[in-house]
Amino acid sequence: MKKNTGRILSQLFMIIVLIGVMGVLINYFFFQNRELREMGYTRQDIEKFKEYEILDRIEYYNPFLVKAIHNDRFRKENLDYYIAIRTDSDLTLDVNDLAEKYSVIELVDLHDFLSEEEFLKLVFTDKIGNNEIFRQTYSHGYALQKAVWLSNSLPEASLQHFLELDKLENPEIYLDLLQKGYTDATITLTARSLTSEEFEHFAAMRHVPEIYDLINAGSFKMDNLARYLWYMKNHKVNTRNAVKAVNANKDVINGDDLDYSSFYSGATGIPHSYLNEETVLVNKQNYLGDFIPDNLIPLEIEYRGNNQPLVREAAEAFMAMADDLKKDKNLTIIAQNSYISFEDQQDIYNLEIEQLEGDDSTIDETIMKAGYSDHQSGLAVDVVQKGTSMYEFGQTGSFSWLGTNAWKYGFIRRYRENREFITGLRPATYHYRYVGKQAAELIHYHSWTLEEYCFLYQQ
């Protein structure tokens, strides 16, 4: 009897426990389901939550989570992302891609920081490197792609200096200058002191360690940079005195006071690797030897006064320039002299000496010795306007037009007034040199000689 009573009590206890557990479960699921339904989830949504065992993680209605769990591209391993990111859009595919690059916390922060349109662009960018650099440069006005690039490229120590500047059109310049060895202080000073065009031109130059002191000297002019540096070297003066002197043209030597033969002193041969370059510097300091340029072609007959060829790029540019001048002003120019060989230049020089009856005191003012002539490069041309002589070119409409437009075709006027002390030759209104459009634009913009350009841009 006692055994039966004990068994009955034990069974009753088990029944009570089971009823209690069932009650708890029923209460849990009933009330939880009711809460989820009150949030706005459907029965199908809740069944999915049960399937993925996330019922206890749902705290609010998230349209994106609903879309994700019913999407064919759903990935169970990305559930944490679907739950955490709040949006009305279906970003399942995009979040799947971004989950491969970012943690849940990182991605939620980025979604909250960016507009959704910008957030979706992250799918197509590299992973953000330094989040603080990304946020600050993006807020500073840089496009998302550029801010991502900066987050992976800009040193953190440079960030505050970089942000002191207005948004740069080409922020890559800042990094290029850092790599050249400039300090952040020098870069920011230079960017503030120069126009945006000048800053880009400066960034393409070789390293100029004196730039910080030159700018701080006051009245700095980018057009005079090479002359400042030459004046400092030749006169052993500091940056302030060099800037003051050059701005007052105290470095300029009147052409009548120059010894043009002395420019040949210390001449060296041009390295072989530069000989066929568009910007090769040929003058009394840089010797071509018996070099013959590659790709010489004849100009078409209507563009030339003789059979002398030009390097292909120069020939094509000259003919295009002549065509446009004809269309614009109805004026015709031809190439009177172009490529002149070493041997021919030697004959020209010797003939001139003979005509001067041995008095060669002035010949070096206007004619180069063999091996030193721009014409031997195949890139130089003496221009005449049809119906006039070469020496009258400076008084023609063609001369005025070339002064404004020649650089657009890659040509510069090689020997200008008041620059004899740099070029070593008297001015020549008719002598033009092809250097390519990029170099010609810089030389025209700053009113440089080819010597100044090469000094600043070639190592």
C-alpha positions as CSV (number, residue, x, y, z in Angstrom):
1,M,0.0,0.0,0.0
2,K,2.8,2.4,0.9
3,K,4.7,1.5,-2.2
4,N,1.6,2.3,-4.4
5,T,1.1,5.6,-2.6
6,G,4.8,6.5,-3.2
7,R,4.5,5.6,-6.9
8,I,1.4,7.6,-7.3
9,L,2.9,10.6,-5.6
10,S,6.0,10.3,-7.8
11,Q,3.9,10.2,-10.9
12,L,1.8,13.2,-9.7
13,F,5.0,15.1,-9.1
14,M,6.3,14.3,-12.6
15,I,3.0,15.3,-14.1
16,I,3.0,18.6,-12.2
17,V,6.6,19.3,-13.4
18,L,5.7,18.5,-17.0
19,I,2.6,20.7,-16.7
20,G,4.8,23.5,-15.3
21,V,7.4,23.2,-18.0
22,M,4.7,23.1,-20.7
23,G,3.1,26.1,-19.1
24,V,6.4,28.0,-19.1
25,L,7.1,27.0,-22.8
26,I,3.6,27.9,-23.8
27,N,3.8,31.1,-21.9
28,Y,7.2,31.9,-23.4
29,F,6.3,31.2,-27.0
30,F,2.9,32.6,-26.8
31,F,3.9,35.9,-25.2
32,Q,7.1,36.1,-27.3
33,N,5.2,35.4,-30.5
34,R,2.6,38.0,-29.4
35,E,5.4,40.6,-28.8
36,L,6.9,39.8,-32.2
37,R,3.5,40.1,-33.9
38,E,2.9,43.4,-32.1
39,M,6.3,44.6,-33.5
40,G,4.9,43.9,-36.9
41,Y,6.4,40.5,-37.8
42,T,4.2,37.9,-39.5
43,R,3.8,34.2,-38.7
44,Q,6.1,33.3,-41.6
45,D,8.8,35.7,-40.2
46,I,8.5,34.2,-36.7
47,E,8.9,30.7,-38.1
48,K,12.1,31.8,-39.8
49,F,13.3,33.3,-36.6
50,K,12.6,30.0,-34.8
51,E,14.4,28.1,-37.6
52,Y,17.5,30.3,-37.2
53,E,17.2,30.3,-33.4
54,I,17.1,34.1,-33.0
55,L,13.8,34.7,-31.4
56,D,15.4,36.1,-28.2
57,R,17.5,38.5,-30.2
58,I,14.7,40.4,-31.9
59,E,14.2,43.7,-30.1
60,Y,12.5,45.9,-32.7
61,Y,10.9,45.7,-36.1
62,N,13.6,45.7,-38.8
63,P,12.3,45.6,-42.4
64,F,15.8,44.7,-43.7
65,L,15.9,41.6,-41.5
66,V,12.5,40.5,-42.9
67,K,13.7,40.9,-46.4
68,A,17.0,39.2,-45.7
69,I,15.5,36.0,-44.2
70,H,13.2,35.6,-47.2
71,N,15.9,36.4,-49.8
72,D,17.4,33.7,-51.9
73,R,20.8,35.2,-51.2
74,F,20.4,34.8,-47.4
75,R,23.5,33.6,-45.6
76,K,23.1,32.2,-42.1
77,E,26.6,33.2,-41.2
78,N,25.7,36.9,-41.8
79,L,22.7,36.9,-39.5
80,D,24.4,39.3,-37.1
81,Y,24.7,41.8,-39.9
82,Y,21.0,41.5,-40.9
83,I,19.9,41.9,-37.3
84,A,22.2,44.9,-36.5
85,I,21.7,47.0,-39.7
86,R,18.4,49.0,-39.6
87,T,17.0,50.0,-43.0
88,D,13.9,49.7,-45.1
89,S,15.9,48.5,-48.1
90,D,16.8,45.0,-49.1
91,L,20.6,45.2,-48.8
92,T,21.1,41.4,-48.5
93,L,23.5,41.0,-51.5
94,D,25.4,44.2,-50.6
95,V,25.8,43.3,-47.0
96,N,27.0,39.8,-48.0
97,D,29.7,41.4,-50.0
98,L,30.7,43.9,-47.3
99,A,30.7,41.3,-44.6
100,E,33.8,39.9,-46.2
101,K,35.6,43.2,-45.5
102,Y,34.1,44.6,-42.4
103,S,33.0,43.4,-38.9
104,V,29.4,43.9,-37.8
105,I,30.3,46.9,-35.6
106,E,32.3,48.5,-38.4
107,L,29.6,48.1,-41.0
108,V,26.8,49.3,-38.7
109,D,28.9,52.4,-37.9
110,L,29.5,53.0,-41.6
111,H,25.8,52.6,-42.4
112,D,24.9,55.1,-39.7
113,F,27.6,57.5,-40.9
114,L,26.9,57.5,-44.6
115,S,23.8,58.0,-46.7
116,E,22.5,54.7,-48.0
117,E,23.5,55.6,-51.5
118,E,27.1,56.3,-50.4
119,F,27.1,53.2,-48.2
120,L,26.4,51.0,-51.1
121,K,29.4,52.4,-53.0
122,L,31.6,50.7,-50.4
123,V,30.9,47.4,-52.2
124,F,33.1,48.7,-55.1
125,T,35.9,50.3,-53.1
126,D,38.9,48.9,-51.2
127,K,38.5,48.3,-47.5
128,I,38.7,51.4,-45.4
129,G,42.1,51.4,-43.7
130,N,42.2,54.1,-41.1
131,N,38.6,54.8,-40.1
132,E,39.4,58.2,-38.5
133,I,41.1,59.4,-41.7
134,F,38.2,58.2,-43.8
135,R,35.6,60.0,-41.7
136,Q,37.5,63.3,-41.4
137,T,38.5,63.5,-45.1
138,Y,35.0,62.5,-46.2
139,S,33.5,65.1,-43.9
140,H,36.0,67.6,-45.4
141,G,34.4,67.2,-48.8
142,Y,36.4,64.4,-50.5
143,A,34.4,61.9,-52.5
144,L,33.9,58.5,-50.9
145,Q,36.3,56.7,-53.3
146,K,39.0,59.4,-52.6
147,A,38.4,59.3,-48.8
148,V,38.8,55.5,-48.9
149,W,42.0,55.9,-50.8
150,L,43.3,58.5,-48.3
151,S,42.4,56.2,-45.4
152,N,44.9,53.7,-46.9
153,S,47.5,56.1,-48.0
154,L,47.7,59.2,-45.8
155,P,49.9,58.8,-42.7
156,E,47.9,59.5,-39.6
157,A,50.5,62.0,-38.4
158,S,49.8,64.1,-41.5
159,L,46.0,64.2,-41.1
160,Q,45.6,67.5,-39.3
161,H,48.1,69.3,-41.6
162,F,46.2,67.8,-44.6
163,L,42.8,69.0,-43.2
164,E,44.2,72.5,-42.8
165,L,44.1,72.9,-46.5
166,D,40.9,73.4,-48.6
167,K,39.9,70.3,-50.5
168,L,42.6,69.5,-53.0
169,E,41.5,68.7,-56.5
170,N,44.3,66.1,-56.6
171,P,45.1,65.0,-53.1
172,E,47.6,62.5,-54.6
173,I,49.9,65.5,-54.9
174,Y,50.2,65.7,-51.1
175,L,51.3,62.0,-50.9
176,D,53.7,62.5,-53.8
177,L,55.4,65.4,-52.0
178,L,55.6,63.5,-48.8
179,Q,57.4,60.7,-50.7
180,K,59.8,63.2,-52.2
181,G,60.9,64.2,-48.7
182,Y,58.9,67.3,-48.0
183,T,57.5,67.9,-44.5
184,D,53.8,68.5,-43.8
185,A,54.6,72.0,-42.8
186,T,56.4,72.7,-46.2
187,I,53.6,71.1,-48.2
188,T,50.8,73.1,-46.4
189,L,52.8,76.3,-46.8
190,T,53.4,75.7,-50.5
191,A,49.8,74.8,-51.1
192,R,48.6,77.9,-49.4
193,S,51.1,80.2,-51.1
194,L,50.7,79.0,-54.7
195,T,47.7,78.9,-57.0
196,S,46.2,75.4,-57.5
197,E,47.9,75.3,-60.9
198,E,51.3,76.3,-59.5
199,F,51.0,73.8,-56.7
200,E,50.4,71.0,-59.3
201,H,53.4,72.3,-61.3
202,F,55.5,72.3,-58.2
203,A,54.6,68.8,-57.2
204,A,55.9,67.5,-60.5
205,M,59.3,69.0,-60.0
206,R,62.4,67.4,-58.6
207,H,62.9,67.9,-54.9
208,V,63.6,71.6,-54.1
209,P,64.7,71.7,-50.4
210,E,64.9,75.5,-50.4
211,I,61.3,76.0,-51.2
212,Y,60.1,76.6,-47.6
213,D,62.6,79.4,-47.0
214,L,62.1,80.9,-50.4
215,I,58.4,81.2,-49.8
216,N,58.9,82.5,-46.3
217,A,61.3,85.2,-47.7
218,G,58.2,87.1,-49.0
219,S,57.3,88.2,-52.5
220,F,58.0,84.7,-53.8
221,K,57.2,84.2,-57.5
222,M,57.0,80.7,-59.0
223,D,58.0,82.0,-62.4
224,N,61.4,83.0,-60.9
225,L,62.1,79.7,-59.0
226,A,65.1,78.5,-61.1
227,R,66.6,82.0,-61.1
228,Y,66.4,82.2,-57.3
229,L,68.2,79.0,-57.0
230,W,70.9,80.0,-59.5
231,Y,71.3,83.3,-57.8
232,M,71.8,81.7,-54.4
233,K,74.4,79.4,-55.9
234,N,76.3,81.9,-58.0
235,H,76.3,84.8,-55.4
236,K,76.4,82.8,-52.2
237,V,73.4,84.6,-50.7
238,N,70.5,83.5,-48.6
239,T,66.9,83.0,-49.8
240,R,65.7,86.4,-48.7
241,N,68.4,88.2,-50.6
242,A,68.0,86.0,-53.7
243,V,64.3,86.6,-53.9
244,K,64.7,90.3,-53.5
245,A,67.5,90.5,-56.1
246,V,65.9,88.3,-58.8
247,N,62.5,90.0,-58.4
248,A,64.4,93.3,-59.2
249,N,66.0,91.5,-62.2
250,K,69.5,92.0,-60.8
251,D,70.4,88.6,-62.2
252,V,69.7,89.7,-65.7
253,I,72.7,90.6,-67.8
254,N,72.3,92.8,-70.8
255,G,72.8,90.9,-74.0
256,D,75.4,93.4,-75.2
257,D,77.5,92.7,-72.1
258,L,77.7,89.0,-72.4
259,D,80.6,86.9,-73.7
260,Y,78.7,84.4,-75.7
261,S,81.7,82.2,-76.4
262,S,82.2,81.6,-72.6
263,F,78.9,79.6,-72.5
264,Y,80.8,76.7,-74.1
265,S,83.1,76.4,-71.0
266,G,82.5,73.2,-69.1
267,A,80.2,71.7,-71.7
268,T,79.3,68.0,-71.3
269,G,77.8,65.3,-73.5
270,I,74.1,64.7,-73.2
271,P,73.5,61.2,-71.7
272,H,72.4,58.7,-74.4
273,S,69.1,58.0,-72.6
274,Y,68.0,61.7,-73.1
275,L,69.0,62.1,-76.7
276,N,65.6,61.2,-78.2
277,E,63.6,62.9,-75.4
278,E,61.2,65.7,-76.5
279,T,62.6,67.9,-73.8
280,V,66.3,67.2,-74.4
281,L,68.2,70.3,-73.6
282,V,70.7,71.2,-76.4
283,N,72.7,74.3,-75.8
284,K,76.3,75.5,-75.3
285,Q,76.6,73.4,-72.1
286,N,75.0,70.2,-73.5
287,Y,76.7,68.5,-76.5
288,L,74.9,66.2,-78.9
289,G,78.0,65.0,-80.7
290,D,77.2,63.4,-84.1
291,F,73.8,62.2,-82.9
292,I,71.1,61.5,-85.6
293,P,67.6,61.5,-84.1
294,D,65.1,58.6,-84.6
295,N,61.9,58.9,-86.6
296,L,62.9,61.8,-88.9
297,I,60.2,62.4,-91.6
298,P,59.9,65.0,-94.3
299,L,57.2,67.7,-94.0
300,E,54.7,67.7,-96.7
301,I,55.8,70.1,-99.5
302,E,53.3,72.9,-98.7
303,Y,54.8,73.2,-95.1
304,R,58.5,73.5,-95.9
305,G,61.0,75.7,-97.6
306,N,63.6,73.0,-98.1
307,N,64.0,69.2,-97.8
308,Q,65.0,69.2,-94.1
309,P,63.0,66.7,-92.1
310,L,61.7,66.8,-88.5
311,V,61.1,64.1,-85.8
312,R,57.7,62.7,-86.5
313,E,55.9,64.1,-83.5
314,A,57.3,67.6,-84.2
315,A,56.5,67.4,-87.9
316,E,52.9,66.4,-87.3
317,A,52.4,69.1,-84.6
318,F,53.9,71.8,-86.9
319,M,51.6,70.9,-89.8
320,A,48.6,70.9,-87.4
321,M,49.6,74.3,-86.1
322,A,50.0,75.7,-89.6
323,D,46.6,74.3,-90.6
324,D,44.9,76.0,-87.6
325,L,46.7,79.3,-88.2
326,K,45.5,79.2,-91.8
327,K,41.9,78.5,-90.7
328,D,42.0,81.1,-87.9
329,K,43.8,84.0,-89.6
330,N,44.2,83.0,-93.2
331,L,48.0,83.2,-92.8
332,T,50.5,80.7,-94.1
333,I,53.7,79.6,-92.3
334,I,56.4,77.3,-93.5
335,A,59.5,75.6,-92.0
336,Q,62.5,77.4,-93.4
337,N,65.0,75.3,-91.5
338,S,64.4,72.2,-89.4
339,Y,66.8,69.2,-88.9
340,I,70.4,70.2,-89.6
341,S,73.0,67.4,-89.3
342,F,76.3,67.8,-87.4
343,E,78.2,68.1,-90.7
344,D,75.9,70.7,-92.2
345,Q,76.0,72.7,-89.0
346,Q,79.8,72.6,-89.1
347,D,79.7,73.9,-92.7
348,I,77.3,76.7,-91.7
349,Y,79.5,77.8,-88.8
350,N,82.7,77.8,-90.9
351,L,81.1,79.6,-93.7
352,E,79.9,82.3,-91.4
353,I,83.5,82.7,-90.1
354,E,84.7,83.1,-93.7
355,Q,82.2,85.7,-94.4
356,L,83.3,87.6,-91.3
357,E,86.9,87.4,-92.7
358,G,88.1,85.5,-89.6
359,D,86.5,87.9,-87.1
360,D,84.5,85.4,-85.0
361,S,83.8,87.7,-82.1
362,T,80.1,87.9,-82.8
363,I,79.3,84.6,-84.5
364,D,78.6,82.8,-81.1
365,E,75.9,85.3,-80.5
366,T,73.6,83.8,-83.1
367,I,75.0,80.6,-84.5
368,M,75.9,77.4,-82.6
369,K,78.9,75.2,-83.2
370,A,78.3,71.7,-84.6
371,G,76.9,69.4,-81.9
372,Y,75.4,72.2,-79.9
373,S,72.5,73.2,-82.2
374,D,68.9,72.7,-81.4
375,H,68.3,72.0,-85.1
376,Q,70.4,68.8,-84.8
377,S,67.8,67.4,-82.3
378,G,65.2,67.3,-85.2
379,L,62.8,69.1,-82.9
380,A,63.6,72.8,-83.9
381,V,62.2,74.8,-86.7
382,D,62.8,78.3,-88.1
383,V,59.4,79.6,-89.1
384,V,58.6,82.2,-91.8
385,Q,55.3,83.7,-92.9
386,K,54.8,83.2,-96.6
387,G,55.7,86.3,-98.5
388,T,58.2,87.6,-95.9
389,S,61.7,86.7,-94.8
390,M,62.7,84.8,-91.7
391,Y,64.1,87.9,-90.0
392,E,60.8,89.8,-90.5
393,F,58.8,87.1,-88.7
394,G,58.6,89.2,-85.5
395,Q,56.5,91.8,-87.3
396,T,54.0,89.4,-88.7
397,G,50.5,88.3,-87.7
398,S,51.8,84.7,-87.6
399,F,54.3,85.7,-84.9
400,S,51.5,87.1,-82.7
401,W,49.3,84.1,-83.2
402,L,52.2,81.7,-82.3
403,G,52.9,83.7,-79.2
404,T,49.4,82.9,-77.9
405,N,48.9,79.4,-79.4
406,A,52.2,77.6,-80.1
407,W,52.3,75.9,-76.7
408,K,49.0,74.1,-77.5
409,Y,50.8,72.2,-80.2
410,G,53.9,71.5,-78.0
411,F,56.1,74.3,-79.4
412,I,57.9,77.1,-77.5
413,R,59.8,80.1,-78.7
414,R,63.3,79.0,-77.8
415,Y,65.3,82.3,-77.6
416,R,63.5,85.2,-76.1
417,E,64.4,88.8,-75.2
418,N,66.2,89.4,-71.9
419,R,67.1,85.7,-71.5
420,E,70.4,85.7,-73.3
421,F,72.2,85.3,-70.0
422,I,70.4,81.9,-69.6
423,T,70.2,80.6,-73.2
424,G,73.5,81.9,-74.4
425,L,72.1,83.2,-77.7
426,R,70.6,86.4,-79.0
427,P,66.8,86.5,-79.2
428,A,65.3,84.9,-82.3
429,T,61.6,85.5,-83.2
430,Y,61.5,82.8,-85.8
431,H,63.1,79.9,-83.9
432,Y,60.6,77.4,-82.3
433,R,61.4,74.2,-80.5
434,Y,59.1,71.2,-80.0
435,V,59.0,70.0,-76.4
436,G,55.6,68.2,-76.2
437,K,52.4,69.7,-75.0
438,Q,52.9,69.1,-71.3
439,A,56.3,70.8,-71.1
440,A,55.2,73.5,-73.5
441,E,52.2,74.4,-71.3
442,L,54.4,74.7,-68.2
443,I,57.0,76.8,-70.0
444,H,54.3,79.1,-71.5
445,Y,52.5,79.4,-68.2
446,H,55.6,80.5,-66.3
447,S,57.4,82.3,-69.2
448,W,60.4,80.0,-68.6
449,T,63.2,79.1,-70.9
450,L,63.8,75.5,-71.7
451,E,66.9,75.8,-69.4
452,E,64.7,76.7,-66.5
453,Y,62.2,73.9,-67.2
454,C,64.9,71.3,-67.4
455,F,66.7,72.5,-64.3
456,L,63.5,72.2,-62.3
457,Y,62.0,69.0,-63.8
458,Q,65.0,66.8,-64.7
459,Q,67.3,65.2,-62.2
